[in-house]
Amino acid sequence: MDSAVADIQGLNWNGLIDRSWCVRYAKNNIKVTAREEQFLLKINMRKTSESKVEFYVDGFRSLEIDLEEIKSSVTNTHVFGDDIESDDIGDEAAKWISEFLGKDCRMSCRPRNRHLRQSEEASFHKNWRLDDNPETDKDLAGFQDAYPYLILGEDSLKDINEKINHKEYTMRTFRPNIVIQSTDGKPWAEDNWKGTLKIGDALLASAAPCPRCIFTTIDPETYVKDKEGEPLKSLKTFRLASGQDRKFIDVYKNSPLVGMNTVLLQTGKISVGDDVILTSY
């Protein structure tokens, strides 16, 4: 997309909000991810009218949902210890996703009231980059694992591909929703940002690096897990926590860090080509 609104819970493009839909197991309401079900990566989504959306997969029947007519019921979706109030999309959607995955599942939308830092003990609270932030962030997320925004530099991806010759990785492997280009061409510029980030009309702030998991070992084109555990295996040789982030090794452990989790201070439109202006504090 060429532009979107940086909204409270994530990027908003034409009324579709990033990470505001998810699949959950019917038996326990736990969110299903491609870590467990790789074929979720096959599902595409598009808006077909002001109120309708369509889910479609090559070689499988599509599902159209009218959000104005659907008789949704309030449910909780369990995401990494958080019970997120959301809406169940209905029986037709449940039948479609269960048939596609071959497991009893349901679909959720419209997550609400999920605060990032629900307690002082929460791992999401432990980020030194926000300690001196003079402004209060929106402190909200949707169905993301953690933060609503993830920034990754093109030069950082290039560095990964130069150091890991296993294959050519793309941004789809690491799934940022904001991609930046360093002015000096140096990788991992996002590691050292502490302050506010003005992008277009939006204002964000760096929060914490993103620890990577086995999701990165799933090829987004073939949906097959890498037998050698790449790129995760090699990333552990040069992207473990360093500097002040070592203080939170109890959180990151031996997970390599790729990309910078980011919080929202002010909503606004951002577009391809916008400058990223860092104001340190």
N, C-alpha and C positions, 0 to 999 in steps of 0.2 A: 504494500500500500504506500501511497505517496505522502499521506498525512493521516493523523488521528488525534483524538483528544486524550491527553493524559488525565484520566478521571480518577476518582478516589480509590477504586478497587483495581484499576488496570486500564490499559489502552481501550478506548471506545471508538470503534470505526462504524459509522453509519448505524449506530444503535446496537451493534454486537460488541460485547465487552470481553476482553481477553480473560481466559480462565474463569468464566462465569457459568460454564456447563461442565458436568462431570458424570461419570458412571460409578455406581456403587453396587456392592454385593447386596442382594435382597435379604440375605440371612442376618447380616450384622450392620448394614449401612456404612461399611468401610469403603472409602474411595478406591476405585480400581485404577491402576496406572499401567503404562506400557512396561513397567518393570515386571509385572506379572502377566500381562496380556499384550504382547507385542503388536497384535493385529489392530489394536486401537489406533495405531499410527496410520492405518489405511483410511480412516474415516475423515471425510471432508465435510465442510459446512458452508452454506451460503444463504444469504437473505433473498427471498423470492418476492416479498412485498413488504409493506410497512409493518405488518404484524406476523408474517410467516417466515419460517426458516426451514431449510431442507438439509438433512444429513444424507450423504451419499457415499457409496463405496463401489469401485469398479467390480463388476461381476456380481453385484448383490442389489436387491431392491432398495429403493430410497425411502426415506421417512420425512414427511412434511408435517410440521407442527405449526398451528395457529395459536400464538400466545394469547390472543384476546378471547379465544373460545375454549381453550383448554381448562378443564376443571382440576386445577392443581390443588394439592393438599400439602400442608406444611410438614416438613420432615427434618431430621437431623442427618447430616452427612459427616462421617468421622474422618478427619484428615490429621494425621500425626498428632494425636492427642487432643485435638480440638473438635468439639461437636458444633458444626456450623448449621445454623438455621437456614433452610432453603426450601424450595418448592419441588415436589415430585412432579414430573412432566406427564405422568399418566400411564395407563395400562398399554396403550398402543405402542408407546415408546419403549416400555419395558419388554414387550413381546419382541420388538424389532432388535433391540440390543442383545437380548437373551438368545435369540435365534442366531445372530451374527457371531457371538462369542461362544455359544454352546454352553453357557452357564446362566444361572438364574440371577439376573441383574436388573437394576432400575436406573433411571436417569434423573439427575437433579439440575436445577437452574436457580438463578436469582439468589446467590449466597448473600447473607447479610449479618451484620453485627460481629464479624470476626476481627477481633483486635490482635495485632501482632504481638504486643507485649502484655499478656494477660496477668503475668506475675513477675516478680523480681527474679524468680528461679528459671523462667523460660529462657531457652537458649537464644531466642530471637532478641532478648533484652540485652544480651552481652555483645555490644558493638561500640568500641571506643570512638569510632568516627562520628557518632552522634552525641557524644558526651557534652560537647560545647556548643551544640546547635542552638542558636538564639531563638529559633522558631520551632513551634510544635508541629510535628508532621501529622498527617491524617490518621496514622496508626491503624489502617484497615487493609484487609486483603480479601480475596475471594477463595477459590479452590486451589490457589497456588500452594506449593509445599510450604512457602514462607512469605516472601516479599512480593509486592505487586509489580515491581520493575526489576529487570536484570539487564545490565549494560555490559557489552563485550566489544573490544576493539578489533577491527580488521587486522591490525598489525599483530595482535595477540594470537589470532587464529593462524596467521602466517607463520608465527614463531612455532606454534604447535606442529604445523605441517613440516617445517624445516627440521624439527627435532625428532619427529616420529615418522619414519618412512613406511609405516605399515600400509597406509592408504592416504588419499586426499580427503581430509575432513572438511565439512562445511558448517555454516552456522546452524543448520538443522540438528547437528549432533549436540550442540550446547544450548540451543533454544532461547537466546536472548530476545527481548522484545524491543530493545534499543541497541543499534549498532553504531559505533563511532569510529572515526579515523583520526589518528594522532597527527598533529601538525608537524611534528619532527620525525614521524615514521617509526618511532620506537614502540616496541610492544609493552604491554602491561602498564600503560599510563594510568589506567583506571585503578590500579592497586594503591596508588599513592594519593588519591583524591580524598581530601577531608574538607568538606564545605558544601555550599549550595551550588547546584548546577542549573543554570538557566538555559533551557532548550526551547526555542520559539517563545510561546506565551506561558509555558509551564515552568515551575520551579520545583526542583527535586533536591535530594541530599544523599550522599553516599552513606551506606549503612554498614554492610559487612560482605566479605567475599563469599562466593557461592561454593560450598563443598559439593564435589561431584560424586555420583554413585554409578551403579551398573547400568543405569539408563543410557549412559554415553557409549556403552559397548554394543548397543542395538543399532544396526544400520538403518537409517530412516528411509532408505530406498528399497531394501530387500526384507526388512523386518527380522533379520537374523542376528542373534547374539554372536559377537566375535569369539571364536574358540580360544584365542590367546589373551582375552581380556583387555584388548586395546580399544581406545587409547588410555583407559584408566591405569593400566599397568605402567606404562611409560610416563604418564603425567605425574605419578608418585615419585619419580626421580628428580623432578625439577619444579613442581608446583605445590609442595606442602607448605603449611603455614610458616611464615617467617616474620621477622620484625615484631611489632606490637601484637600481631595476630597470634603469636606463639603463646601469649598470655591465656588464650582461649583454646588451648590444645585439647582440653577436656571436651570441647564441643566439636572441633574439627577432626581430632584424632589423626588417622592416617589418610584422610580424604584429601585429594588434590583440590586446589582452589582455582576455579576458572570463572571469571566474570564478577561484576560487582553488584550485589543486591542494593536496591535504591528505594527510598521512600518519597512520598509526594508531600510537598509543602503547599503548592498552589496549582490548581487545575489550569489547563490551557492547551491550545492546539500546538502540536509539534509536527514538523514536516521534514522530508528528506532534504538534506542540504543545509539545515539549520546549524548555526554555530553552537557549540557547547561551551558555555562561559562558566568557569569555576571561580567562585569567590570563597577564599579560605577563611576559616574562623579559628 
